[in-house]
Amino acid sequence: MTGRLAASWVVALAVGTIGACGRGEAARSEGLDAGAVGSPSQAILRARELRRRNAYGELGRYLIPEQRSAVVRHLQAVDRLVVAHESLNQLIAERIGIGSATLIDPTALGNIAGVFSADVEIVDENVQGDRAVVTISVAGRLPLENVSLTRVNGQWLLGTDPPVPDLSAQIHKLADAADRVAQVLRSRPMTSQEVRHELELRQTPILKRIQELETVGR
């Protein structure tokens, strides 16, 4: 999961035109309890629903033990960045105008988390004994992504790419940058172009660092 995240970040944030997304199967996953999770696809739906509800403690039960802490930290960092951009977007609408609020569309930030992205469709499932691969589509993008699962004591556990060290910390720095831009906007009048420039000025060095991490992590 995280191996692709860094590249997605740079593309999404650098262009500054992050598109809308939805939670296509959220309704289908409502009501799934641990006892109902019998297939790899059901385990994915349940894990995604827990992530949607920020139930990270319970979500950990659906992740392989050696990756639980790192994956949860990463998802929490992504959540914080989405909130920071949403808050900045709202402030832009209040101070500059609703039309300018499209300057920053944070919704597609929810689609940079692999199987835990907001807009995911399950395409295929292949089970061989206690191992499975579920193919998913994220926001309709190609190529499709494969999610590996392992059955342990009757429970399907999700595996991800090895987490990239320091990536979560950099994501928090991106959120800090957005918060600082919001502080500047509260302190003085700014045009939408000035807000964009301020955000790019603060986030570009962090994005470059993420690019470096992604290259090293390959």
C-alpha positions as CSV (number, residue, x, y, z in Angstrom):
1,M,0.0,0.0,0.0
2,T,2.4,2.6,1.2
3,G,4.9,2.0,-1.7
4,R,2.6,3.6,-4.1
5,L,1.4,6.3,-1.8
6,A,4.4,8.6,-2.1
7,A,4.1,8.9,-5.8
8,S,0.3,9.5,-5.6
9,W,0.9,12.2,-3.1
10,V,3.3,14.2,-5.3
11,V,0.9,14.0,-8.3
12,A,-2.2,14.8,-6.3
13,L,-0.9,17.7,-4.3
14,A,1.5,19.2,-6.8
15,V,-1.3,19.8,-9.4
16,G,-3.6,21.3,-6.8
17,T,-6.7,19.9,-8.4
18,I,-7.7,16.9,-6.4
19,G,-10.9,15.3,-7.7
20,A,-13.9,14.2,-5.8
21,C,-14.5,10.6,-4.6
22,G,-17.0,8.5,-2.8
23,R,-17.3,5.5,-0.5
24,G,-18.9,3.2,-3.0
25,E,-19.3,0.0,-0.9
26,A,-19.7,1.6,2.5
27,A,-23.4,0.7,2.7
28,R,-22.7,-2.9,1.8
29,S,-20.2,-3.2,4.6
30,E,-22.5,-1.8,7.2
31,G,-23.7,-4.5,9.5
32,L,-20.8,-6.9,8.9
33,D,-19.6,-8.2,12.2
34,A,-16.5,-10.3,12.9
35,G,-18.5,-13.4,12.8
36,A,-19.9,-12.6,9.4
37,V,-16.4,-12.2,7.8
38,G,-15.9,-15.5,6.1
39,S,-14.2,-14.5,2.8
40,P,-11.2,-12.3,2.0
41,S,-13.4,-9.8,0.3
42,Q,-15.6,-9.6,3.3
43,A,-12.6,-9.1,5.5
44,I,-11.6,-6.1,3.3
45,L,-15.1,-4.7,3.4
46,R,-15.1,-5.0,7.2
47,A,-11.6,-3.5,7.6
48,R,-12.6,-0.5,5.3
49,E,-15.7,0.1,7.3
50,L,-13.7,0.2,10.6
51,R,-11.3,2.6,8.9
52,R,-14.2,4.8,7.8
53,R,-15.4,4.9,11.4
54,N,-11.8,5.6,12.7
55,A,-12.1,2.5,14.8
56,Y,-8.4,1.9,14.6
57,G,-8.2,-0.4,17.6
58,E,-10.6,-2.9,16.0
59,L,-9.1,-2.4,12.6
60,G,-5.8,-3.7,13.8
61,R,-7.4,-7.2,14.2
62,Y,-7.6,-7.3,10.4
63,L,-3.9,-6.5,9.8
64,I,-0.9,-8.7,10.0
65,P,0.7,-8.1,13.4
66,E,4.1,-6.9,12.2
67,Q,2.4,-4.1,10.2
68,R,-0.4,-3.0,12.4
69,S,1.2,-0.1,14.2
70,A,2.8,1.4,11.0
71,V,-0.4,1.1,8.9
72,V,-2.6,2.7,11.6
73,R,-0.1,5.5,12.1
74,H,-0.1,6.1,8.3
75,L,-3.9,6.2,8.1
76,Q,-4.1,8.6,11.0
77,A,-1.7,10.9,9.3
78,V,-3.7,10.8,6.1
79,D,-6.8,11.6,8.1
80,R,-5.1,14.6,9.7
81,L,-4.0,15.9,6.3
82,V,-7.6,15.6,4.9
83,V,-9.0,17.5,7.9
84,A,-6.3,20.2,7.5
85,H,-7.1,20.7,3.9
86,E,-10.9,20.7,4.5
87,S,-10.4,23.4,7.2
88,L,-8.3,25.5,4.9
89,N,-10.9,25.0,2.1
90,Q,-13.7,26.2,4.4
91,L,-11.6,29.2,5.4
92,I,-10.9,30.1,1.8
93,A,-14.7,30.0,1.1
94,E,-15.4,32.3,4.0
95,R,-12.6,34.8,3.4
96,I,-12.3,34.8,-0.4
97,G,-15.4,33.3,-1.7
98,I,-17.1,29.9,-2.4
99,G,-15.8,29.9,-6.0
100,S,-12.3,30.1,-4.7
101,A,-12.8,27.1,-2.4
102,T,-12.3,24.8,-5.4
103,L,-8.6,25.8,-5.2
104,I,-8.1,23.0,-2.8
105,D,-10.2,19.9,-3.1
106,P,-9.1,17.5,-0.4
107,T,-11.5,14.7,-1.2
108,A,-9.1,12.8,-3.4
109,L,-6.6,12.7,-0.6
110,G,-8.8,9.9,0.6
111,N,-7.9,7.9,-2.5
112,I,-4.1,7.6,-1.8
113,A,-4.3,4.9,0.8
114,G,-4.5,1.7,-1.4
115,V,-7.1,-0.7,-0.1
116,F,-8.1,1.9,2.6
117,S,-8.8,4.5,0.0
118,A,-12.3,6.1,-0.1
119,D,-13.4,4.9,-3.5
120,V,-12.6,1.2,-3.9
121,E,-14.2,-1.5,-6.0
122,I,-13.5,-5.2,-5.5
123,V,-12.8,-6.7,-8.9
124,D,-11.7,-10.2,-8.3
125,E,-10.8,-12.7,-5.5
126,N,-8.5,-15.7,-5.8
127,V,-8.2,-18.0,-2.8
128,Q,-5.6,-20.8,-2.5
129,G,-5.7,-22.5,0.9
130,D,-4.8,-20.0,3.6
131,R,-3.7,-17.3,1.2
132,A,-5.7,-15.1,-1.1
133,V,-5.3,-12.2,-3.5
134,V,-8.1,-9.7,-3.9
135,T,-7.9,-7.4,-6.9
136,I,-9.3,-3.9,-6.4
137,S,-9.8,-0.7,-8.4
138,V,-9.0,2.6,-6.6
139,A,-11.0,5.6,-7.9
140,G,-11.2,3.9,-11.3
141,R,-7.5,4.2,-11.9
142,L,-5.3,1.7,-13.7
143,P,-3.4,-0.4,-13.1
144,L,-5.6,-2.4,-10.7
145,E,-4.1,-3.2,-7.3
146,N,-3.7,-6.6,-5.6
147,V,-4.3,-7.0,-1.9
148,S,-2.7,-10.1,-0.2
149,L,-4.4,-11.8,2.7
150,T,-3.4,-14.6,5.0
151,R,-5.8,-16.7,7.0
152,V,-4.7,-17.1,10.6
153,N,-6.9,-19.0,13.1
154,G,-9.8,-18.7,10.7
155,Q,-9.5,-14.9,10.3
156,W,-8.3,-13.3,7.1
157,L,-5.6,-10.7,7.7
158,L,-4.6,-8.0,5.2
159,G,-1.0,-7.4,4.2
160,T,0.4,-4.3,2.6
161,D,3.7,-3.2,1.0
162,P,6.3,-2.6,3.7
163,P,5.6,0.8,5.2
164,V,8.0,3.5,4.0
165,P,10.0,4.8,7.1
166,D,9.3,8.5,7.9
167,L,6.4,8.8,5.5
168,S,3.8,9.3,8.2
169,A,5.9,12.1,9.7
170,Q,6.1,13.8,6.4
171,I,2.4,13.6,5.9
172,H,1.9,15.3,9.3
173,K,4.3,18.0,8.1
174,L,2.1,18.6,5.1
175,A,-0.9,19.0,7.4
176,D,1.2,21.4,9.5
177,A,1.9,23.5,6.4
178,A,-1.8,23.7,5.5
179,D,-2.5,24.8,9.1
180,R,0.1,27.5,8.9
181,V,-1.4,28.8,5.6
182,A,-4.7,29.0,7.3
183,Q,-3.2,31.0,10.1
184,V,-1.7,33.5,7.5
185,L,-5.1,33.8,5.8
186,R,-6.8,34.6,9.1
187,S,-4.2,37.3,9.8
188,R,-4.5,39.3,6.6
189,P,-6.4,39.5,3.3
190,M,-5.2,37.2,0.6
191,T,-6.2,36.4,-3.0
192,S,-6.7,32.8,-4.1
193,Q,-3.5,33.0,-6.1
194,E,-1.6,34.1,-3.0
195,V,-3.1,31.2,-1.0
196,R,-2.0,28.7,-3.6
197,H,1.5,30.2,-3.7
198,E,1.8,30.1,0.1
199,L,0.7,26.5,0.2
200,E,3.0,25.4,-2.6
201,L,5.9,27.3,-0.9
202,R,5.4,25.4,2.3
203,Q,4.5,22.0,0.9
204,T,6.9,21.6,-2.0
205,P,10.0,20.8,0.1
206,I,8.0,18.2,2.0
207,L,6.7,16.7,-1.3
208,K,10.3,16.5,-2.5
209,R,11.3,14.7,0.6
210,I,8.4,12.2,0.1
211,Q,9.7,11.6,-3.5
212,E,13.1,10.8,-2.0
213,L,11.6,8.4,0.5
214,E,9.6,6.7,-2.2
215,T,12.7,6.3,-4.3
216,V,14.7,4.8,-1.4
217,G,11.8,2.6,-0.5
218,R,11.7,0.8,-3.9
